[in-house]
Amino acid sequence: MDFKQFRVLLVVALLAFSTACDEETTGPVDADVSAPTNIRAASASEAIILNWTASVSEGQDNFGGYKVTVLNQETNQTFFENAPKGSGHTLTGLSNGTRYLITVRAVTSLDKESSDAATIEWAPAIRRDVNQDNQEIRVYSTTSTTYNSAVDFFNESGICEVIPQASQTFQERGDLFVYAPNETSNYMVIRSPSAAVNFKGLETQFSTVSYNADDLDEQYATTPPATGTYTTAEVTITNAAVTAGKVVYGRLKRGTDYYYFRLLVKRGSSGKLVQGTGVDRYLELVVSFQHIRNVPFAKH
């Protein structure tokens, strides 16, 4: 082999080596992915239910899912969870009443994170759907002489307790009662104990914000109702057929502190919110109650 041939072979070898190095350095293409949008949340017992609009990158071959970062704002501790493709994820094992800052990013199959993120702050809240006797929470109207009752959402034992409305117990710790002018009225009123004529009690404030649903897990939000919406001492419940239950927001005023709750008035088998007959009509309730003072996240 003469020098000219050797030089040609050397050039070919160098080109081949360079190409191999470029391929090794570049590696497979890992296209960027985008975060989900419109993140919303709901409170459950020791859990936060997240809902979002799925990433526009979910159709990419390299889309790997979502990385959920959770910061406990009381302890400043952080943990991570992975969520698959889709529009939501439920965080469990949390502390009721604790505020969590939640950040969701999309990730590729090679674990590269999106540069953008969806963020929300929320807190779990206690859920109660039975009373102290492990029965449905039924609050009878003021027309009932047998079952006339009120409710304490979270008594000293952490139980939702139905209590007599005409009693000192109601004055000391009642959260609401149900008023009806007579047994045939076409409405009933969920009312603050402070608005009772007899046995006047503590103050409960209701928000002007409400919505229709048959379950507290059917509605997500980005923020709780504004504090300025808690302006009324009562909520009217009409005695008419409805397509869903009614959810109202309220807060208990205890000194200078507030305890927030979300209340579902369940729809009965008759298709109405007002259930029962005659003087013994009642409302059946489910409550999401925030037992930590001044934490407004009692939504679903």
C-alpha positions, 0 to 999 in steps of 0.5 A: 500500500502506497502513501496515497492509499494509506491517506485515503483509508485514514480519512475514511476511518476518521469520518466513520469514527466521527460519525459514531461519536456524534451518534453516541453524543446526541442519543435518542431525541427527547422532545419537550412536553408541556404541563397540564392546565386548569388544575383544580382540587377538592377536599376529602378526609386526609386526601386531596382530589386533583383534577386538571386538563390533560397536557397537550403533549399526551399524544407524543411517543415520549410522553411519560406521565406527570410528576406531582410535587407536594409541599407541606407548608407547616413542616416545609417537607416535600414528597413526590408522586407519579401520575399516569396519563389522564386528567387527575390524581388523588393524594392520600395519607395527608393531614386534615387542615394542613395547607399543601402547595401542589405542583404538577409537571409533565415528564417524558419517558426519560424523566425530563420535566416540563419547563412549565407547571400547574400549581394549586394550594389546598387542604384536606377536610374531615368528611361526615355522612353519619351522626353519633348513632351511625345513622344518616344526618337528618335535621328535622324542621322546627315544626316537629315536636318529636324530632325537632333537632339541630346539629353540631358538626364536630363535637368534642369526640370529633363526631357529627352530633344531632342535638335538640334545637330547644336546649341549652346544648344547642345554645352552647354548640349548635351549628345550624337548625332547620326552620319551617313556618308550618307543615305545608310550607313550600320551603324550609330554611337552614338557619344560623343558631344566632337567628333563632327566636328561642334558645338563640345560639352561636353565629354561623355565616353562609356564603352566597356561593352554591352549586348543584351536585349529588356528591361532594366529590363532583365539584372542583375549584381553584380557590375557596369562595371569597371571604366577602361572600359569607354574608347571610344567616340562612339558606332557603331550600325549596320544596320542589323537584330538583335534578341534583342535591344542593351544596352550600358553603358556610363558616362558624364564627367562634370569637375572632376565628372561623371554621369553614364547612361545605354542606350537601343537602341530599336529594331524596327518593321523591326527587326533592331536597325536603324529605319526610311528611307533615310536621316531621319533614327534614333535610338529610346532610353530608358535611365536609368540615375544616376543624382547623381554625381559619383554613378556608379549604373545605371544598371538594 
